[in-house]
Amino acid sequence: MSKRKQPGFEFEVKVALEALKGKETATVLANRFGAHPRTIRQSKRALFEGASGIVEH
């Protein structure tokens, strides 16, 4: 039984940055990067939430 390949940190950041640009939907990005749309949305959310911790309001 094989395990699914886990996306690496660099891949997730690259995809999340593209998603934050908002030029393409998660579905389009998923097809482009060969990932699931849920992965795109989760990476985007994680990057956004992490960035909010470094920027003070």
Backbone as a printed PyTorch tensor [residue, N CA C, xyz], in Angstrom:
tensor([[[  0.8390,  -1.1660,   0.0000],
         [  0.0000,   0.0000,   0.0000],
         [  0.8930,   1.2410,   0.0000]],

        [[  0.6600,   2.1430,  -0.9440],
         [  1.4920,   3.3410,  -1.0010],
         [  0.7620,   4.5270,  -0.3830]],

        [[  1.5350,   5.4140,   0.1670],
         [  0.9740,   6.6240,   0.7520],
         [  0.9640,   7.7200,  -0.3090]],

        [[  0.0400,   8.6550,  -0.1460],
         [  0.0000,   9.7960,  -1.0500],
         [  1.2030,  10.6930,  -0.7950]],

        [[  1.6750,  11.3020,  -1.8480],
         [  2.7910,  12.2230,  -1.7160],
         [  2.3080,  13.5130,  -1.0670]],

        [[  2.9800,  13.9340,  -0.0160],
         [  2.6380,  15.1670,   0.6760],
         [  3.3350,  16.3370,  -0.0210]],

        [[  2.5920,  17.4200,  -0.2790],
         [  3.2250,  18.5730,  -0.9180],
         [  4.2650,  19.1900,   0.0040]],

        [[  5.3600,  19.6420,  -0.5750],
         [  6.4200,  20.2490,   0.2050],
         [  6.1090,  21.7000,   0.5360]],

        [[  6.8880,  22.2360,   1.4380],
         [  6.6930,  23.6130,   1.8950],
         [  6.7830,  24.6010,   0.7390]],

        [[  7.8080,  24.4700,  -0.0800],
         [  7.9960,  25.4030,  -1.1930],
         [  6.8240,  25.3470,  -2.1670]],

        [[  6.3390,  24.1480,  -2.4440],
         [  5.2020,  23.9860,  -3.3380],
         [  3.9750,  24.6760,  -2.7660]],

        [[  3.7090,  24.4530,  -1.4820],
         [  2.5280,  25.0380,  -0.8540],
         [  2.5910,  26.5600,  -0.8520]],

        [[  3.7620,  27.1170,  -0.5810],
         [  3.9090,  28.5720,  -0.5780],
         [  3.7110,  29.1250,  -1.9820]],

        [[  4.2910,  28.4830,  -2.9620],
         [  4.1560,  28.9200,  -4.3510],
         [  2.6880,  28.9290,  -4.7720]],

        [[  1.9960,  27.8590,  -4.4780],
         [  0.5830,  27.7390,  -4.8430],
         [ -0.2580,  28.7500,  -4.0580]],

        [[  0.0210,  28.9080,  -2.7690],
         [ -0.7390,  29.8420,  -1.9400],
         [ -0.5590,  31.2770,  -2.4190]],

        [[  0.6380,  31.6440,  -2.8110],
         [  0.8750,  32.9920,  -3.3280],
         [  0.1010,  33.2290,  -4.6120]],

        [[  0.0540,  32.2280,  -5.4620],
         [ -0.7330,  32.3440,  -6.6950],
         [ -2.2130,  32.4960,  -6.3610]],

        [[ -2.6730,  31.7520,  -5.3650],
         [ -4.0820,  31.8240,  -4.9740],
         [ -4.4160,  33.1860,  -4.3720]],

        [[ -3.4860,  33.7530,  -3.6110],
         [ -3.7190,  35.0650,  -3.0060],
         [ -3.8160,  36.1650,  -4.0560]],

        [[ -3.1780,  35.9780,  -5.1830],
         [ -3.2670,  36.9730,  -6.2550],
         [ -4.7050,  37.1160,  -6.7390]],

        [[ -5.4620,  36.0230,  -6.6740],
         [ -6.8620,  36.0570,  -7.0380],
         [ -7.1500,  36.1340,  -8.5270]],

        [[ -6.1620,  35.8760,  -9.3510],
         [ -6.3570,  35.9380, -10.8030],
         [ -7.0120,  34.6780, -11.3520]],

        [[ -6.8480,  33.5600, -10.6310],
         [ -7.3980,  32.2790, -11.0740],
         [ -8.1200,  31.6170,  -9.9110]],

        [[ -9.1040,  30.8060, -10.2330],
         [ -9.8340,  30.0810,  -9.1950],
         [ -8.9810,  28.9290,  -8.6630]],

        [[ -9.4180,  28.3860,  -7.5380],
         [ -8.7170,  27.2420,  -6.9540],
         [ -8.7300,  26.0570,  -7.9130]],

        [[ -9.8150,  25.8960,  -8.6550],
         [ -9.9200,  24.7880,  -9.6030],
         [ -8.9100,  24.9330, -10.7310]],

        [[ -8.7690,  26.1310, -11.2540],
         [ -7.8090,  26.3800, -12.3300],
         [ -6.3860,  26.1670, -11.8200]],

        [[ -6.1000,  26.6880, -10.6340],
         [ -4.7660,  26.5000, -10.0530],
         [ -4.4960,  25.0260,  -9.7740]],

        [[ -5.5040,  24.3090,  -9.3070],
         [ -5.3410,  22.8800,  -9.0270],
         [ -4.9710,  22.1270, -10.3000]],

        [[ -5.6320,  22.4490, -11.3890],
         [ -5.2940,  21.8060, -12.6650],
         [ -3.8970,  22.1860, -13.1190]],

        [[ -3.5320,  23.4340, -12.9280],
         [ -2.2150,  23.9120, -13.3580],
         [ -1.0780,  23.2730, -12.5570]],

        [[ -1.2880,  23.1310, -11.2470],
         [ -0.2310,  22.6110, -10.3800],
         [ -0.3720,  21.1190, -10.0770]],

        [[ -1.4400,  20.5080, -10.5400],
         [ -1.6350,  19.0870, -10.2900],
         [ -1.9690,  18.7820,  -8.8440]],

        [[ -2.7580,  19.6420,  -8.2360],
         [ -3.1500,  19.4700,  -6.8380],
         [ -4.6750,  19.4830,  -6.7530]],

        [[ -5.1830,  19.1670,  -5.5980],
         [ -6.6250,  19.1950,  -5.3660],
         [ -7.0200,  20.6280,  -4.9840]],

        [[ -8.1760,  21.1020,  -5.4330],
         [ -8.6090,  22.4590,  -5.0720],
         [ -8.6430,  22.7060,  -3.5650]],

        [[ -8.9800,  21.6810,  -2.7950],
         [ -8.9870,  21.8200,  -1.3370],
         [ -7.5840,  22.1460,  -0.8240]],

        [[ -6.5680,  21.5230,  -1.4120],
         [ -5.1890,  21.7970,  -1.0210],
         [ -4.8390,  23.2530,  -1.3000]],

        [[ -5.3040,  23.7600,  -2.4280],
         [ -5.0480,  25.1540,  -2.7930],
         [ -5.6730,  26.0850,  -1.7530]],

        [[ -6.9330,  25.8360,  -1.4280],
         [ -7.6300,  26.6900,  -0.4600],
         [ -6.9980,  26.6030,   0.9310]],

        [[ -6.5970,  25.4090,   1.3450],
         [ -5.9720,  25.2440,   2.6590],
         [ -4.6200,  25.9470,   2.7180]],

        [[ -3.8500,  25.8530,   1.6500],
         [ -2.5490,  26.5180,   1.6040],
         [ -2.7160,  28.0290,   1.6440]],

        [[ -3.7030,  28.5280,   0.9100],
         [ -3.9820,  29.9650,   0.8900],
         [ -4.3710,  30.4460,   2.2880]],

        [[ -5.2740,  29.7100,   2.9280],
         [ -5.7250,  30.0790,   4.2640],
         [ -4.5650,  30.0500,   5.2650]],

        [[ -3.7330,  29.0170,   5.1960],
         [ -2.6110,  28.8890,   6.1270],
         [ -1.6230,  30.0460,   5.9510]],

        [[ -1.3420,  30.4110,   4.7110],
         [ -0.4210,  31.5190,   4.4510],
         [ -1.0100,  32.8240,   4.9650]],

        [[ -2.2870,  33.0490,   4.6990],
         [ -2.9440,  34.2730,   5.1300],
         [ -2.9620,  34.3790,   6.6490]],

        [[ -3.3170,  33.2910,   7.3260],
         [ -3.3760,  33.2970,   8.7860],
         [ -1.9850,  33.4640,   9.3920]],

        [[ -0.9910,  32.8460,   8.7890],
         [  0.3740,  32.9770,   9.2800],
         [  0.9090,  34.3910,   9.0990]],

        [[  0.5720,  34.9960,   7.9840],
         [  1.0440,  36.3570,   7.7040],
         [  0.3990,  37.3570,   8.6430]],

        [[ -0.8350,  37.1060,   9.0420],
         [ -1.5060,  38.0340,   9.9270],
         [ -0.8210,  38.0880,  11.3030]],

        [[ -0.0800,  37.0440,  11.6360],
         [  0.6410,  37.0090,  12.9020],
         [  1.8750,  37.8880,  12.9100]],

        [[  2.3930,  38.2320,  11.7360],
         [  3.5880,  39.0680,  11.7020],
         [  3.2750,  40.5370,  11.4610]],

        [[  2.1080,  40.8080,  10.9850],
         [  1.7100,  42.1850,  10.7090],
         [  0.8080,  42.6660,  11.8400]],

        [[  1.2430,  43.7150,  12.5050],
         [  0.4210,  44.2720,  13.5810],
         [ -0.5490,  45.2830,  13.0190]],

        [[ -1.7430,  45.2870,  13.5580],
         [ -2.7820,  46.2070,  13.0870],
         [ -2.7040,  47.5000,  13.8450]]])
